[in-house]
Amino acid sequence: MEAFEYASPHTTESALKLLGGRWGETEILAGGTDLISAMKDRVTTPKRVVNLKKIKGLKRIEYSAHSGLRMGALVTIQDLLDNKVAREHYPALAQAADGIRGEQMRHMGTVGGELLQRPRCWYFRNGYGLLAQYQGKSLVPDGQNRYHAILGNSGPAYFVNASSLAPILIALGGKARLHGPEGEREVELRKFYTTPMKEEDREYVLKPNEILTEILVPPDKGGKMAVYEVREKTALDWPLVAASVVLHLSGGTVRSARVVLGHVAPVPWPVPEAGQALEGKAVTEEIADQAGKAAVSKATPLSQNGYKVRLAHIAVKRAILSAVKGEA
């Protein structure tokens, strides 16, 4: 790890003054579960690290029937799991959080950090850059790509977004509150993530001189929801694919449906095709299967990850059936 300055401000305004104008100059420390390992591996070598842990208000978690759920960016995964109100009104969010295994990860890792974690792509983590290019050509299509994207992978990015919470938060209509030099702004989480086109880009619209301070989730309004993840092991690991579903029913018929896939694209991937396959219909196993097929109808697997197409299909089907049965 290279030497760096360390700052621990007590207010958001003080923290903002310590941030740089370009990515890589400074890094923000929340739980540190991703940043510290990235610094040790020299994936990032900031000149300054800004610790947010002393800023009051960023650990707050609140719910009201009028405004919904508000989570400070420093709320830990364990805080979320322990919050009875959040579990009651957003069971699928708690379900996604419960999939993050490992006591250290749960107690140290934060909601904000989980949403902003960098890709787990082994090319990126081993120094080949975000776009994994060598001599102007991507190493991924003809390389070791069994964990890479099957959607949104026309290039130049082939990694998958690593967040377990983002897909269900997008399905729930969540927003990110960002604080920067010009004040606060809110961004819908479905628009928060972007596919980088250049090596110096990041995977989200957050600017290098901004801080993610809160995550806002609107009231649930009786939605049925579920998350279904497929993993290689039940211990600490990232899913191969994940499906998040939020349904609103009227008399047994689907009035509206949001389906978002995780770990299959450089961004959390909404699949309106799956929602369209459900709307106006009563959910049966056959209808859920059709929605699963629709969800992966535009998939373009690489040489070694075709198996993820079938996994995503089944994950969507099972998430839909679980939501209808209230098993989240």
C-alpha positions as CSV (number, residue, x, y, z in Angstrom):
1,M,0.0,0.0,0.0
2,E,1.3,3.4,-0.9
3,A,1.5,6.3,1.6
4,F,-1.5,8.7,1.8
5,E,-2.9,11.5,3.8
6,Y,-5.7,10.6,6.2
7,A,-8.5,13.0,7.2
8,S,-11.5,12.4,9.5
9,P,-13.9,15.4,9.3
10,H,-16.9,15.8,11.5
11,T,-19.3,17.4,8.9
12,T,-20.3,16.7,5.3
13,E,-19.2,20.2,4.3
14,S,-15.8,19.7,5.7
15,A,-15.5,16.3,4.0
16,L,-16.4,17.9,0.6
17,K,-13.6,20.4,0.9
18,L,-11.1,17.5,1.2
19,L,-12.2,15.7,-2.0
20,G,-10.4,16.1,-5.3
21,G,-11.8,17.0,-8.7
22,R,-10.6,13.8,-10.5
23,W,-11.1,10.2,-9.7
24,G,-8.2,8.6,-8.0
25,E,-6.9,11.7,-6.2
26,T,-9.0,11.0,-3.1
27,E,-11.0,8.1,-1.9
28,I,-13.9,8.0,0.6
29,L,-13.6,5.6,3.5
30,A,-16.9,4.2,4.9
31,G,-16.7,0.6,6.1
32,G,-13.5,0.0,4.2
33,T,-14.3,-3.6,3.3
34,D,-13.7,-2.9,-0.4
35,L,-11.4,0.2,-0.4
36,I,-8.7,-1.2,1.9
37,S,-8.2,-4.4,-0.2
38,A,-8.2,-2.3,-3.4
39,M,-5.5,0.0,-1.9
40,K,-3.5,-3.0,-0.8
41,D,-3.6,-4.4,-4.3
42,R,-2.9,-1.0,-5.8
43,V,-6.1,-1.0,-7.8
44,T,-6.4,2.5,-6.4
45,T,-3.6,4.7,-5.0
46,P,-5.2,7.8,-3.6
47,K,-3.1,10.7,-2.2
48,R,-5.8,11.3,0.4
49,V,-8.4,9.1,2.2
50,V,-11.4,10.9,3.7
51,N,-13.0,9.0,6.6
52,L,-16.8,9.6,7.0
53,K,-17.4,7.7,10.2
54,K,-17.4,10.8,12.4
55,I,-20.1,12.6,10.5
56,K,-23.3,12.6,12.5
57,G,-26.5,11.7,10.7
58,L,-25.1,9.2,8.2
59,K,-25.9,6.3,10.4
60,R,-29.6,7.1,10.7
61,I,-32.4,4.7,9.5
62,E,-36.0,5.9,9.6
63,Y,-39.4,5.0,8.2
64,S,-42.7,6.8,7.8
65,A,-45.8,5.8,6.0
66,H,-45.8,9.1,4.1
67,S,-42.1,9.3,3.0
68,G,-40.9,5.7,3.2
69,L,-37.5,4.6,4.2
70,R,-34.4,6.8,4.7
71,M,-31.1,5.2,5.2
72,G,-27.9,7.1,5.9
73,A,-25.0,5.9,3.8
74,L,-23.1,4.7,6.9
75,V,-25.9,2.3,8.0
76,T,-24.3,-1.1,8.2
77,I,-25.7,-4.2,6.6
78,Q,-26.2,-5.5,10.1
79,D,-28.1,-2.3,11.1
80,L,-30.4,-2.9,8.1
81,L,-31.0,-6.5,9.1
82,D,-31.7,-5.6,12.7
83,N,-34.2,-2.9,11.8
84,K,-37.7,-4.5,12.3
85,V,-39.5,-1.7,10.5
86,A,-37.4,-2.1,7.4
87,R,-37.8,-5.9,7.5
88,E,-41.6,-5.5,7.8
89,H,-42.1,-3.1,5.0
90,Y,-39.3,-4.1,2.6
91,P,-38.8,-7.9,3.2
92,A,-37.0,-8.3,-0.1
93,L,-34.5,-5.6,0.9
94,A,-33.7,-7.5,4.1
95,Q,-33.6,-10.7,2.0
96,A,-30.9,-9.2,-0.2
97,A,-29.0,-7.9,2.8
98,D,-29.2,-11.4,4.4
99,G,-27.4,-12.8,1.3
100,I,-24.3,-10.8,2.2
101,R,-22.6,-13.4,4.3
102,G,-19.8,-13.0,6.8
103,E,-20.0,-11.3,10.2
104,Q,-17.2,-8.9,9.5
105,M,-18.8,-7.8,6.2
106,R,-22.2,-7.3,7.8
107,H,-20.9,-5.3,10.8
108,M,-18.3,-3.2,8.9
109,G,-19.8,-3.0,5.4
110,T,-22.1,0.0,4.9
111,V,-25.2,0.4,2.6
112,G,-23.5,3.2,0.8
113,G,-20.3,1.3,0.3
114,E,-22.2,-1.7,-0.9
115,L,-23.9,0.3,-3.6
116,L,-20.5,1.9,-4.6
117,Q,-18.2,-1.1,-4.5
118,R,-16.0,-1.5,-7.5
119,P,-16.3,-4.5,-9.9
120,R,-15.0,-7.8,-8.7
121,C,-13.7,-8.6,-12.3
122,W,-10.3,-10.3,-11.9
123,Y,-8.8,-8.4,-14.8
124,F,-9.6,-5.1,-13.0
125,R,-8.5,-6.4,-9.6
126,N,-5.2,-7.6,-11.1
127,G,-4.2,-4.3,-12.7
128,Y,-5.6,-4.5,-16.2
129,G,-7.9,-1.5,-15.7
130,L,-11.6,-1.1,-15.6
131,L,-12.1,-2.1,-19.2
132,A,-9.5,-4.9,-19.1
133,Q,-7.7,-3.8,-22.2
134,Y,-4.2,-4.7,-23.5
135,Q,-2.7,-3.0,-26.5
136,G,-6.1,-1.4,-27.2
137,K,-8.0,-4.7,-27.2
138,S,-10.2,-6.1,-24.4
139,L,-8.9,-9.3,-22.8
140,V,-12.4,-10.5,-21.8
141,P,-14.2,-11.8,-24.9
142,D,-11.4,-14.4,-25.6
143,G,-10.3,-14.7,-22.0
144,Q,-11.6,-16.0,-18.7
145,N,-15.1,-14.7,-18.8
146,R,-17.3,-17.2,-17.0
147,Y,-18.3,-14.6,-14.4
148,H,-18.7,-11.7,-16.8
149,A,-21.8,-9.9,-18.4
150,I,-24.4,-11.5,-20.5
151,L,-26.4,-8.3,-21.0
152,G,-25.2,-4.8,-21.8
153,N,-21.9,-6.4,-22.9
154,S,-21.5,-5.0,-26.4
155,G,-18.3,-3.3,-25.1
156,P,-16.1,-1.9,-24.0
157,A,-17.2,-2.9,-20.4
158,Y,-17.7,-6.6,-19.7
159,F,-17.6,-6.7,-15.9
160,V,-20.8,-7.1,-13.8
161,N,-22.1,-4.7,-11.2
162,A,-21.3,-6.3,-7.8
163,S,-24.1,-4.8,-5.6
164,S,-26.6,-7.1,-4.0
165,L,-28.8,-4.2,-2.7
166,A,-29.0,-2.1,-5.9
167,P,-31.3,-4.4,-7.9
168,I,-34.1,-4.6,-5.3
169,L,-33.7,-0.9,-4.4
170,I,-34.2,0.0,-8.1
171,A,-37.2,-2.3,-8.3
172,L,-38.6,-0.5,-5.3
173,G,-38.1,2.9,-7.0
174,G,-35.2,4.0,-4.7
175,K,-33.2,7.2,-5.0
176,A,-29.7,8.3,-4.0
177,R,-29.2,11.6,-2.3
178,L,-25.8,13.1,-3.2
179,H,-24.1,16.1,-1.6
180,G,-21.6,18.1,-3.5
181,P,-20.1,21.6,-3.7
182,E,-23.2,23.0,-5.3
183,G,-25.6,21.5,-2.7
184,E,-27.7,18.3,-2.7
185,R,-29.3,16.4,-5.5
186,E,-31.4,13.3,-5.8
187,V,-30.9,10.7,-8.5
188,E,-33.1,7.7,-9.2
189,L,-31.1,4.6,-8.6
190,R,-32.1,3.2,-12.0
191,K,-30.3,6.2,-13.5
192,F,-27.5,6.2,-10.9
193,Y,-25.4,3.5,-12.6
194,T,-23.7,3.9,-15.9
195,T,-21.6,1.8,-18.2
196,P,-18.1,3.3,-18.5
197,M,-16.9,4.0,-22.0
198,K,-13.4,5.2,-21.1
199,E,-10.8,3.9,-18.6
200,E,-11.1,7.0,-16.4
201,D,-14.9,6.7,-16.1
202,R,-16.6,5.3,-13.1
203,E,-19.7,3.0,-12.9
204,Y,-22.0,5.6,-11.5
205,V,-23.0,9.3,-12.0
206,L,-21.5,10.3,-8.6
207,K,-18.8,12.9,-9.2
208,P,-15.4,12.6,-7.6
209,N,-16.2,15.7,-5.4
210,E,-19.6,14.4,-4.2
211,I,-20.7,12.2,-1.3
212,L,-23.5,9.7,-1.2
213,T,-25.3,10.6,2.0
214,E,-28.7,8.9,1.9
215,I,-30.7,6.2,0.2
216,L,-34.5,7.0,-0.1
217,V,-37.1,4.3,-0.7
218,P,-40.7,5.2,-1.3
219,P,-43.5,3.6,0.8
220,D,-44.2,0.0,-0.2
221,K,-48.0,0.4,-0.8
222,G,-48.8,-3.2,-0.5
223,G,-46.3,-4.5,-3.1
224,K,-45.3,-8.2,-3.1
225,M,-41.6,-8.6,-3.4
226,A,-38.8,-11.1,-3.4
227,V,-35.2,-11.6,-4.3
228,Y,-33.7,-14.9,-5.6
229,E,-30.0,-15.3,-5.9
230,V,-27.9,-18.2,-7.3
231,R,-24.5,-18.7,-5.8
232,E,-21.7,-21.2,-6.1
233,K,-21.5,-21.4,-2.3
234,T,-23.5,-20.2,0.7
235,A,-20.5,-18.7,2.5
236,L,-19.2,-15.3,1.7
237,D,-19.4,-15.0,-2.1
238,W,-21.0,-12.8,-4.8
239,P,-24.0,-14.3,-6.6
240,L,-23.7,-15.6,-10.2
241,V,-27.1,-14.1,-10.9
242,A,-29.8,-12.4,-8.9
243,A,-33.4,-11.4,-9.7
244,S,-35.4,-8.8,-7.8
245,V,-39.1,-8.6,-8.2
246,V,-41.8,-6.1,-7.0
247,L,-45.4,-6.9,-8.0
248,H,-48.6,-5.0,-7.4
249,L,-51.7,-7.2,-7.7
250,S,-55.4,-6.4,-8.2
251,G,-57.8,-9.3,-7.6
252,G,-55.1,-11.8,-8.3
253,T,-54.0,-10.1,-11.5
254,V,-50.7,-8.4,-11.9
255,R,-51.3,-4.6,-12.2
256,S,-47.7,-3.6,-12.4
257,A,-44.4,-5.5,-12.2
258,R,-40.7,-4.4,-11.9
259,V,-38.0,-7.0,-12.5
260,V,-34.3,-6.1,-12.1
261,L,-31.4,-8.5,-12.7
262,G,-28.2,-8.3,-10.8
263,H,-24.7,-9.6,-11.5
264,V,-25.4,-10.0,-15.3
265,A,-24.4,-6.6,-16.7
266,P,-22.1,-3.7,-16.0
267,V,-25.1,-2.0,-14.3
268,P,-28.1,-3.5,-12.4
269,W,-30.3,-4.5,-15.3
270,P,-34.1,-3.7,-15.4
271,V,-35.9,-6.1,-17.7
272,P,-39.2,-4.5,-18.7
273,E,-39.8,-7.5,-21.0
274,A,-40.4,-9.6,-18.0
275,G,-42.8,-7.1,-16.5
276,Q,-44.7,-7.0,-19.7
277,A,-45.0,-10.8,-19.7
278,L,-46.7,-10.5,-16.3
279,E,-49.0,-7.5,-16.5
280,G,-52.7,-8.2,-16.8
281,K,-52.2,-11.9,-15.9
282,A,-52.7,-14.1,-12.9
283,V,-49.3,-15.6,-11.9
284,T,-48.9,-19.2,-12.5
285,E,-45.8,-21.3,-12.9
286,E,-46.2,-21.2,-16.6
287,I,-46.6,-17.4,-16.7
288,A,-43.6,-17.0,-14.3
289,D,-41.5,-19.1,-16.6
290,Q,-42.5,-17.0,-19.6
291,A,-41.4,-13.9,-17.7
292,G,-38.1,-15.6,-17.0
293,K,-37.6,-16.3,-20.6
294,A,-38.5,-12.8,-21.6
295,A,-35.9,-11.4,-19.1
296,V,-33.0,-13.0,-20.9
297,S,-34.4,-12.7,-24.5
298,K,-31.7,-10.1,-25.3
299,A,-28.8,-11.9,-23.6
300,T,-25.6,-12.2,-25.6
301,P,-23.4,-14.6,-23.6
302,L,-19.6,-14.7,-24.1
303,S,-17.6,-17.8,-24.8
304,Q,-17.7,-19.2,-21.2
305,N,-20.8,-17.8,-19.5
306,G,-23.7,-19.1,-21.4
307,Y,-24.8,-21.0,-18.3
308,K,-25.8,-17.6,-16.7
309,V,-28.7,-17.2,-19.2
310,R,-30.4,-20.3,-17.9
311,L,-29.7,-19.3,-14.3
312,A,-31.1,-15.8,-14.8
313,H,-34.2,-17.3,-16.4
314,I,-34.9,-19.5,-13.5
315,A,-34.0,-16.9,-10.9
316,V,-36.6,-14.5,-12.3
317,K,-39.2,-17.3,-12.4
318,R,-38.5,-18.3,-8.8
319,A,-38.4,-14.7,-7.5
320,I,-41.9,-14.1,-9.1
321,L,-43.4,-17.2,-7.5
322,S,-41.8,-16.4,-4.1
323,A,-43.2,-12.8,-4.3
324,V,-46.7,-14.0,-5.0
325,K,-46.5,-16.6,-2.1
326,G,-45.1,-13.9,0.2
327,E,-41.9,-15.8,0.9
328,A,-39.5,-12.9,1.0
